[in-house]
Amino acid sequence: MRTPSIAFAISLAGLLLCLPALGQPAVPETQFMPDDPQIQKLQQELRALLQRPPQESKPGKDIDRKAHGIAAEIRNRVLARLLEAIERNLGPMQPIAWDTVPLEAVDAEGRVIEIPMNIPMRPLRKISDAAFTTKTNFVMGNDNLALTLYDTLPQAVAPEERTVFERAYTGDDARAVETEAQVLVSLKGGEWAESATGPVANAIAVRGLDLDHGLRPNGNTTYDDTLYLVIAEPGKNVEAYEYRMTTESSSTQRGVGRLDSKQVWYVRGKHRGKDPAYKLKGSVAEGTRAGLEGTHQIVGANIHSAYSKRSIDSETPLRPNVSLGCQVIAAGKTDFEKSMVKLLDAKGITEFPYTIVEGEELSVLDAALEQHQRKSILIHGVPRPKAPGS
């Protein structure tokens, strides 16, 4: 894990101070200072800590740890204020809607029948719609909250571990991924599972955000989407994982299965009745199937592996009938189970919210930040070896 430097702790606090005792150059304070007495009190505490004479405090890691702890609390308070501003300007979360939908099932004689099942779904905003784009631009620049928040985060992150289909982030890098993911879910009006007494996970799939190439037009011929899995636990550092995947199945027989951008919940279960995976509560979600008229129910939209025996990269084509609507991780069965299923099993996490974000919605956030000389971490801060200009 990369050890956070004192200079980075200062930036987390929104205070770029002079540290003569530690040989740090003098840098003027940031102009973005939220008008919040609690935040200002913490900033003053941090300033006093960092300006202590060397003989009054232990050098190095002791100061770094305390400064980083105070700065993290400042960041959390700024984030909380920003999330309140998002709700105030874009609107509150919509209530969960329990929809009764028909689920296809096969009886003992092999006949296909339909059974009714209640499915919990939360309606979400599409922030790329003109009205919500305008509100997003406003809230990300108003009161300096978003700007201060992004100044507390590393603008470039580096994975601790990586494979062809997965990357793992820790420390401040994981916190940066988590923060932007939470902002996106909040902008869309979704729920973010909070860690109160034990480990929790949140899953966010971004369409068209290719693991290697970055953000580009979304299709349904390659594994060009990315799943972010964020795990939080009281008293422990946040963990963030990034997976190559597809949210659109490729079926030449029944059309392309594409889940709507609604918030749903996944629970630990089985795929194909035997393989460890995650299934929707109720095993179905609303969606459309390209090439067929009207809206049809997608049955069993599970999160599961690609069952591939070879490595899958950005150019690997989807098999013609890879799935009928599932969310497919670009890995073989064994690798998927080791990297995701066993990870969550070990922490006792059996359920998590799942939010699909369209690529153009991530672009809206990036454009709002760029108006104030900031950038999206998921677009610009994550290493993309095949992205333009890399």
Order of alpha helices (4+ residues) and beta strands (2+ residues): alpha-alpha-alpha-beta-beta-alpha-alpha-beta-beta-alpha-beta-beta-beta-beta-beta-beta-beta-beta-beta-beta-beta-beta-alpha-alpha-beta-alpha
